[in-house]
Amino acid sequence: MSSDVDSMQPVAESERRRRTRERLMDAAFEVFAEEGVHSASVEAICERAGFSRGAFYSNFESKEELFFALSDREVDSTLLKASELARDVLPATPTDGADVVAEVVRTMIAFVGGEANWHRIVAEYRLLAMRDGAIAPRYVDFSRRLNDRVVELLQTVTLGAGLRFVGDLQLISRTLLALFSAITEDQLLAGVAGAPDVAAEDSLAFDAIVAYVHLVTEPDED
């Protein structure tokens, strides 16, 4: 009986530690997006999470380590949500590629528009990497991982649309990421400036992305 209790204790402690890390990252996600990494304090993150500094430093060596762990987590969760949304609008069997592409692009524009804090985190990471050569390699790995996940998403979409990409899929993915990032930046700046929202169907960005996808795809005859 005693051995069973002893064996369960590390499991309970591991789960408690995982929950603590998740709450700290959830709090940091908000604080970093609001204040930036340099301006955000460990105290502010702990206060938002409801933990002490001791709990923070028993899980992360520094604010920067927390930021890196958070960024890695958000790549997975954000792209998972995007993939689920894309699958929801894909037909059960491949159909008219043009209609499917338009619907997926429309859905993705709406999705990225609701992920303002994620975009701020990515932009913050990029700025840190450009200013600090020690961070740059980590950002390159992060960016490559993000791009790989987008490639997986694109392959899912083209399969459902009865299309296939022509050309370098990594380059196509980076181009689409840049286009969607530009849209998110415009939406963020419009919100800050108090400008009215623009419907995705009427935006030049929507037309540009749809046109680009048609340019780099062809019907999959296999």
C-alpha positions as CSV (number, residue, x, y, z in Angstrom):
1,M,0.0,0.0,0.0
2,S,2.8,2.3,1.0
3,S,4.6,1.6,-2.3
4,D,1.5,2.4,-4.3
5,V,1.2,5.8,-2.6
6,D,4.8,6.5,-3.1
7,S,4.6,5.7,-6.8
8,M,1.5,8.0,-7.2
9,Q,3.2,11.0,-5.6
10,P,5.6,11.8,-8.4
11,V,2.8,11.6,-10.9
12,A,0.7,14.0,-8.9
13,E,3.6,16.4,-8.5
14,S,4.4,16.2,-12.2
15,E,0.7,17.0,-13.0
16,R,0.7,19.9,-10.6
17,R,3.9,21.2,-12.1
18,R,2.5,21.0,-15.6
19,R,-0.6,22.9,-14.5
20,T,1.5,25.6,-12.8
21,R,3.6,26.0,-16.0
22,E,0.5,26.2,-18.1
23,R,-1.0,28.9,-15.9
24,L,2.3,30.9,-15.9
25,M,2.4,30.7,-19.7
26,D,-1.3,31.7,-20.0
27,A,-0.6,34.8,-17.9
28,A,2.7,35.6,-19.7
29,F,0.8,35.3,-23.1
30,E,-1.4,38.2,-22.0
31,V,1.3,40.3,-20.3
32,F,3.9,39.9,-23.1
33,A,1.3,40.9,-25.7
34,E,0.3,43.9,-23.7
35,E,3.7,45.2,-22.5
36,G,6.3,43.5,-24.6
37,V,9.0,41.1,-23.3
38,H,11.4,43.8,-22.0
39,S,8.8,45.8,-20.2
40,A,6.9,42.9,-18.7
41,S,8.1,42.0,-15.2
42,V,8.2,38.6,-13.5
43,E,6.1,40.1,-10.8
44,A,3.3,41.1,-13.3
45,I,3.3,37.6,-14.7
46,C,3.1,36.0,-11.3
47,E,0.3,38.4,-10.2
48,R,-1.7,37.6,-13.3
49,A,-1.2,33.9,-12.8
50,G,-1.8,34.0,-9.1
51,F,1.6,32.5,-8.1
52,S,4.6,33.6,-6.2
53,R,8.1,34.4,-7.6
54,G,9.2,31.1,-6.1
55,A,6.7,29.2,-8.2
56,F,7.9,31.1,-11.2
57,Y,11.6,30.3,-10.7
58,S,10.9,26.7,-9.8
59,N,9.5,26.3,-13.3
60,F,11.5,28.7,-15.5
61,E,15.0,30.0,-15.1
62,S,14.2,33.4,-16.6
63,K,11.5,35.5,-18.2
64,E,13.2,34.7,-21.6
65,E,13.0,31.0,-21.0
66,L,9.3,31.4,-20.3
67,F,8.9,33.4,-23.5
68,F,10.6,30.7,-25.6
69,A,8.5,27.9,-24.1
70,L,5.3,30.0,-24.6
71,S,6.2,30.7,-28.3
72,D,6.7,27.0,-28.9
73,R,3.4,26.1,-27.3
74,E,1.5,28.7,-29.2
75,V,2.8,27.5,-32.6
76,D,1.3,24.1,-31.9
77,S,-2.0,25.3,-30.5
78,T,-2.6,28.1,-33.0
79,L,-1.9,25.9,-36.1
80,L,-4.0,23.1,-34.6
81,K,-7.0,25.5,-34.3
82,A,-6.3,26.8,-37.9
83,S,-6.2,23.2,-39.2
84,E,-9.5,22.3,-37.4
85,L,-11.2,25.4,-38.9
86,A,-9.9,24.6,-42.4
87,R,-11.1,21.0,-42.2
88,D,-14.6,22.2,-41.1
89,V,-15.0,24.1,-44.4
90,L,-13.5,21.4,-46.6
91,P,-16.0,19.2,-48.5
92,A,-16.3,15.5,-47.8
93,T,-15.0,14.8,-51.3
94,P,-12.8,17.0,-53.5
95,T,-15.0,19.5,-55.4
96,D,-14.7,22.9,-57.1
97,G,-11.2,24.1,-56.1
98,A,-12.0,27.8,-56.6
99,D,-15.0,27.8,-54.2
100,V,-13.1,25.8,-51.6
101,V,-10.0,28.1,-51.7
102,A,-12.2,31.2,-51.4
103,E,-14.0,29.7,-48.4
104,V,-10.8,28.6,-46.6
105,V,-9.1,31.9,-47.2
106,R,-12.1,33.7,-45.9
107,T,-12.1,31.5,-42.8
108,M,-8.4,32.0,-42.2
109,I,-8.6,35.8,-42.5
110,A,-11.3,35.8,-39.9
111,F,-9.2,33.4,-37.7
112,V,-6.0,35.4,-37.8
113,G,-8.0,38.6,-37.1
114,G,-9.0,37.1,-33.8
115,E,-5.5,36.1,-32.9
116,A,-4.1,39.6,-32.3
117,N,-2.1,38.6,-29.2
118,W,-0.5,35.6,-31.0
119,H,0.6,38.0,-33.8
120,R,2.1,40.4,-31.2
121,I,4.1,37.6,-29.7
122,V,5.5,36.5,-33.1
123,A,6.4,40.1,-33.9
124,E,8.0,40.5,-30.5
125,Y,10.1,37.4,-31.1
126,R,11.2,38.6,-34.5
127,L,12.3,42.0,-33.1
128,L,14.2,40.3,-30.3
129,A,16.0,38.1,-32.8
130,M,17.0,41.1,-35.0
131,R,18.4,42.9,-31.9
132,D,20.1,40.0,-30.2
133,G,22.3,37.6,-32.2
134,A,22.1,35.0,-29.4
135,I,18.3,34.8,-29.9
136,A,18.4,34.8,-33.7
137,P,19.1,31.0,-34.1
138,R,16.2,30.2,-31.8
139,Y,13.9,32.4,-33.8
140,V,15.1,30.8,-37.1
141,D,14.2,27.4,-35.6
142,F,10.9,28.7,-34.4
143,S,10.1,30.2,-37.8
144,R,11.0,27.0,-39.6
145,R,8.8,25.0,-37.3
146,L,5.9,27.4,-37.9
147,N,6.4,27.2,-41.6
148,D,6.5,23.4,-41.5
149,R,3.1,23.4,-39.7
150,V,1.7,25.7,-42.3
151,V,2.9,23.4,-45.1
152,E,1.0,20.6,-43.4
153,L,-2.1,22.8,-43.3
154,L,-1.7,23.7,-47.0
155,Q,-1.4,20.1,-48.0
156,T,-4.7,19.3,-46.2
157,V,-6.5,22.2,-47.9
158,T,-5.3,21.3,-51.4
159,L,-6.2,17.7,-50.9
160,G,-9.8,18.7,-50.0
161,A,-10.0,21.1,-52.8
162,G,-8.8,18.7,-55.4
163,L,-5.7,20.7,-56.1
164,R,-2.0,20.4,-55.8
165,F,0.7,23.0,-55.5
166,V,3.3,23.7,-58.2
167,G,6.6,25.0,-57.1
168,D,8.5,25.1,-53.8
169,L,5.9,24.4,-51.1
170,Q,8.2,25.9,-48.4
171,L,8.4,29.2,-50.4
172,I,4.7,29.2,-51.1
173,S,4.1,28.7,-47.3
174,R,6.3,31.6,-46.4
175,T,4.7,33.9,-48.9
176,L,1.2,33.1,-47.6
177,L,2.4,33.6,-44.0
178,A,3.7,37.0,-45.0
179,L,0.4,37.9,-46.7
180,F,-1.7,36.8,-43.6
181,S,0.7,38.6,-41.3
182,A,0.2,41.8,-43.3
183,I,-3.5,41.4,-43.0
184,T,-3.3,40.9,-39.2
185,E,-1.1,44.0,-38.9
186,D,-3.6,46.1,-40.9
187,Q,-6.4,44.8,-38.7
188,L,-4.5,45.6,-35.5
189,L,-3.6,49.1,-36.7
190,A,-7.1,49.7,-37.9
191,G,-8.4,48.7,-34.5
192,V,-5.9,51.0,-32.8
193,A,-6.8,53.9,-35.0
194,G,-10.5,53.2,-34.6
195,A,-11.1,52.6,-38.3
196,P,-14.1,50.5,-39.3
197,D,-13.6,46.8,-40.1
198,V,-13.5,45.8,-43.7
199,A,-15.3,42.7,-44.9
200,A,-12.9,40.0,-46.0
201,E,-14.7,39.5,-49.3
202,D,-14.2,43.1,-50.2
203,S,-10.6,43.5,-49.2
204,L,-7.7,43.6,-51.6
205,A,-5.9,41.2,-49.3
206,F,-8.6,38.6,-49.8
207,D,-8.4,38.9,-53.5
208,A,-4.6,38.9,-53.5
209,I,-4.4,35.7,-51.5
210,V,-7.0,33.9,-53.5
211,A,-5.3,35.0,-56.7
212,Y,-1.9,33.8,-55.4
213,V,-3.2,30.4,-54.4
214,H,-4.7,29.9,-57.9
215,L,-1.4,31.0,-59.4
216,V,0.6,28.3,-57.5
217,T,-1.9,25.4,-57.7
218,E,-3.4,23.2,-60.5
219,P,-6.1,20.5,-60.6
220,D,-4.9,17.2,-59.1
221,E,-5.8,14.7,-61.9
222,D,-4.5,11.7,-60.0
